């Protein structure tokens, strides 16, 4: 295959790679590792259902844009109510701000602990946070959307290779993995004063992420896809969600095969390094650390772009990220990454709360596409079928269930 053909083939999957970089960040790593370390593989069924729901929702939101040419927030504003679009902008931006703080906190903490094995006393976490923030902002300042996507492709490839390799190094027995496919809510783990509700909601929140579907419509429109490109869109979605599932199960299994097996649990990000080393060895720890850093940096790109992109979607203005107003927004959001290292906050707690709150937004996201997809004046002959509406209704019930669990989990952490 020539270099030109390789570039064309890669371009077909760049929107999916962008979504993967968006979804698999330190929030996912933290949630999956926390679940695996505390409850073994018993919550694997949640990942399976979440990935299936994500694939279905990606297809429906993409299909809406391919048929109407409208992006999500603009459609909410035009056909439902302007307040719905504003709610998503506020809610998703708040979630992203929490995610940025947690992402840099975890990545900096991991880098600091890992650096202790190479530098006496280690390099302070705040220096790592400042470096990663500057790196991502520098690429944002100088790059265009296609450049972001290609940079993400490299980072996501590194992240994927690290976590998949760790799966084979640290995986629990296959029987334990298969048993996790049976739906159940495990009892409160020994030594944990809180139940599994918050962890379960965070698994759903980090996988079935509302921002993913909304940003997807912008990427579909920018790619110029129409209904004739539906097969291309589906291949891209299958690639993204399949790799999302593989990476998620790899992280959970690595934690289950080591930390859960040794009954060590997980409460702080740095434990991923200090607890894994005696159980798995330095090589596995290095691979896991590189994977987490790559996940953090890859998710930081779409996180800092979220607010400007949402505003462009809502107002249907060009996505010119070099405008001073957008550069200022991105800078302010990026600087939030210093909060956890400077004030010594709990990054794992921040991330899990942030991911759980994402699940609360999900029912409205499902409800909006049900409404839009059944408008014959918009969808013409492509309005949703009975079977599609049935599946969406089941996803809506699932999202309401996890939202209730997420609220209960957050309340349990605050009491």
Buried (B, 14 or more C-beta within 10 A) or exposed (E): EEEEEEEEEEBBBBBBBBBBBBBBBBBBBBBBBBBBBBBBBBBBBBBBBBBBBBBBBBBBBBBBBBBBEBBBBBBBBBBBEEEBBBBBBEBBBEBBBBBBBBBBBBBBBBBBBBBBEEEEEBBBBBBBBBBBBEEBBEBBEEBEBEEBBBBBBEBBEBBBBBBBBBBEBBBBEEEBBEBBEEEEEBEEBEEBEEBBBBBBBBBBBBBBBBBBBBBBBBBBBEBEBEEEBBEBBBBBBBBBBBBBBBBBBBBBBBBBBBBBBEEBBBBBBBBBBBBBBEBBEEEBBBBBBBBBBBBBBBBBBBBBBBBBBBBBBBEEEEBEBEEEEBBEBBBEBBBBBBBBBEEEEBBBBBBBBBBBBBBBBBBBBBBBBBBBBBBEEBBEEBBBEEEBBEBBEBBBEBBBBBBBBBBBBBEEBEE
